[in-house]
Each structure stands twice: as C-alpha cells, then as structure tokens.
Amino acid sequence: MCIRDSINAEYMGIINFEGIMSESAPKPDVAPVKVEDKPKEKPKVKAEKKPKTEKKLVSEKEKQAIKKEKKLAAKEKKIVNFLIDCSLPVKDKVFQAAELVEYFQNKLKVEGKTKNFGKQVTVGCDDGKKIKVNAEIPLAKRYLKYLAKKFLKKQEVRDYLRLVAPNKTGYEFKYFKMESNEQADANPCLLYTSPSPRDQRGSRMPSSA
C-alpha cells in the first residue's frame, strides 16, 4: 500500500468513529413547539356596482305644470267655511234667512251646474239668523256676495241693504246711511252761474245799417 492509501483509510476510520459516537450519545429532550393555526381570512367579496340611472331632464314648462297640479290638489283638500249674518233684516222682518238659503240652493253652481251640491257643499241655517256655507271644493267668497246681491234685488231692497265683510270668512247685512228730510233742508244745494265773458264783450258782427 502506498502512503496516500494509508492516510485515506485512517481518515475514513476517524469519521466513522465520530458518527458512531454521535448516534450513541443521548439526545436532549426538546418540547415540540406548537404552531398555532392562523384564522383563515375570508375572501373579500367585491360589491357589485349598481348601474347608474340616467337622470331625466325636466323642462321648465313641466316643472311649472307639476307645481300647478300640486297647488290644485292642496286646494281641493281644504274645507272652506263661510258665515252670512242676516240678523238685522230678520229682526226688522225685511226677509227671512231661510229664503236666502233656498235661493243659494237653487242658484249656486257646483262644477257648472245648479242643484249639484252632493256632499261637496252644504248650506244651512240653524238659528234662523246666520247662514253657514261649507265647501270641500274651491269656492270664492265673492261668488256668495254676488248671489246675495241678486237676492236683494229680487226682494226689491237692494237700495236699502248692503253686504259688509267684517272678516275674511263672513258677511253681514247693513243698512245704507240715508239723510233725513230735515238734514236735506238744512243743507240746500245752491247753484250759481257766473256771467260768461262773451256777455260782457260787444258783438263782433257788423251792425246792419
């Protein structure tokens, strides 16, 4: 054997001896390390995007029409109450309140027709002096005044009685203020006519000789 082979054999023997000793040596007790399981993250779900709705362009005329419809609807829902006080003519026996109620029932128009009250309009007089008019539709206060004046003309008392509005929802009958004969005599109406300047001047026409 050559020197190189002998050295290799010795080296391999040392390595085998160390390996045997390491296998025979007791291994230290090491506690196994527990690896905690991490909670699984839920996969993020992307929210579905809603399709954008196209905004409708509304013209100014359409906006005005919508506003008018809303106003008309609000007016239709309102209940209007009017009160006409006939105490003075009833007291003096000029006419009865029931006669004016009957006139309203015959002449007052609802939707362009007379005697078409239904449940929308009611006219009545409980105490014989004050007339109540209730309406669930638009009803002008002036329209009642117009009919009342026609009633006075029919009764031939239009020159003596008039309607006065003490508040926004009522009328009452009052007499016209008429001067007595004594007051008229105390304040006579005097007419005075001054002479015309033409009367003072001479005539411009040539005199006939």
DAUR-V722007 format. One record per residue. OMEGA is omega in radians with two decimals (* if undefined). NEAR is the number of other ideal C-beta (glycine too) atoms within 12 Angstrom. Layout:
OMEGA:NEAR
OMEGA:NEAR
//
This chain:
3.10:9
-3.07:8
-3.11:9
-3.14:10
-3.13:11
-3.14:12
3.13:13
3.14:14
3.12:15
-3.11:15
3.12:14
3.12:14
3.11:14
-3.12:14
3.13:14
-3.13:14
3.14:14
3.13:14
3.13:13
-3.12:12
3.14:12
3.12:12
-3.12:11
-3.12:10
-3.14:10
3.14:8
3.13:8
3.13:6
3.12:6
-3.13:6
3.14:6
-3.14:6
3.13:6
3.10:6
-3.12:6
3.12:6
3.11:6
3.12:6
-3.12:6
3.11:6
3.13:6
3.14:6
-3.13:6
3.14:6
-3.14:6
3.12:6
-3.13:6
3.13:6
3.12:6
3.13:6
-3.12:6
3.12:6
-3.13:6
3.14:6
-3.13:6
3.12:7
-3.13:8
-3.13:12
-3.13:10
3.12:10
3.12:10
3.10:13
3.13:13
3.12:13
3.11:14
3.12:15
3.13:15
3.12:14
3.12:14
3.13:14
3.12:15
3.11:15
3.12:13
3.12:12
-3.12:18
-3.11:17
-3.10:13
3.08:16
-3.10:19
3.13:26
3.10:24
3.14:35
3.13:29
-3.08:38
3.14:30
-3.03:38
-3.06:22
3.12:25
3.11:31
3.13:26
-3.13:16
3.08:16
3.06:13
3.02:23
3.13:30
3.14:22
3.13:33
3.11:21
3.11:25
3.08:42
3.13:32
3.12:21
3.09:30
-3.11:37
-3.12:25
-3.00:19
-3.09:25
-3.07:35
3.04:23
-3.09:25
3.07:16
-3.10:7
3.05:13
-3.13:16
-3.10:16
-3.08:17
-3.04:26
3.09:13
-3.07:12
-3.08:22
3.07:31
3.11:26
-3.11:33
3.13:24
-3.06:27
-3.04:14
3.14:15
-3.11:20
-3.06:24
-3.12:27
3.13:41
3.10:27
3.12:37
-3.09:21
3.06:31
3.12:20
3.09:26
-3.14:21
-3.09:31
3.10:17
-3.14:24
3.13:14
3.09:24
3.11:35
3.12:25
3.13:20
3.14:33
3.11:41
3.10:24
3.10:20
3.12:35
3.11:30
3.11:17
3.13:18
3.13:23
3.09:12
-3.10:24
-3.10:19
-3.07:13
-3.09:20
3.08:29
3.12:23
3.12:31
-3.13:18
3.10:21
3.12:14
-3.06:14
-3.05:11
-3.10:21
3.05:25
2.99:34
-3.11:27
3.10:37
3.08:20
2.99:19
3.07:15
-3.10:9
-3.14:12
3.10:11
-3.12:10
3.14:10
3.12:8
3.12:11
3.12:11
-3.12:10
-3.14:10
-3.14:11
-3.14:9
-3.12:8
3.11:6
3.14:6
3.13:6
3.13:7
3.14:8
3.13:9
3.10:8
3.09:8
3.14:9
-3.11:10
-3.13:9
3.08:10
-3.13:10
3.14:10
-3.13:7
3.12:7
-3.12:7
-3.11:7
-3.11:5
*:3
//
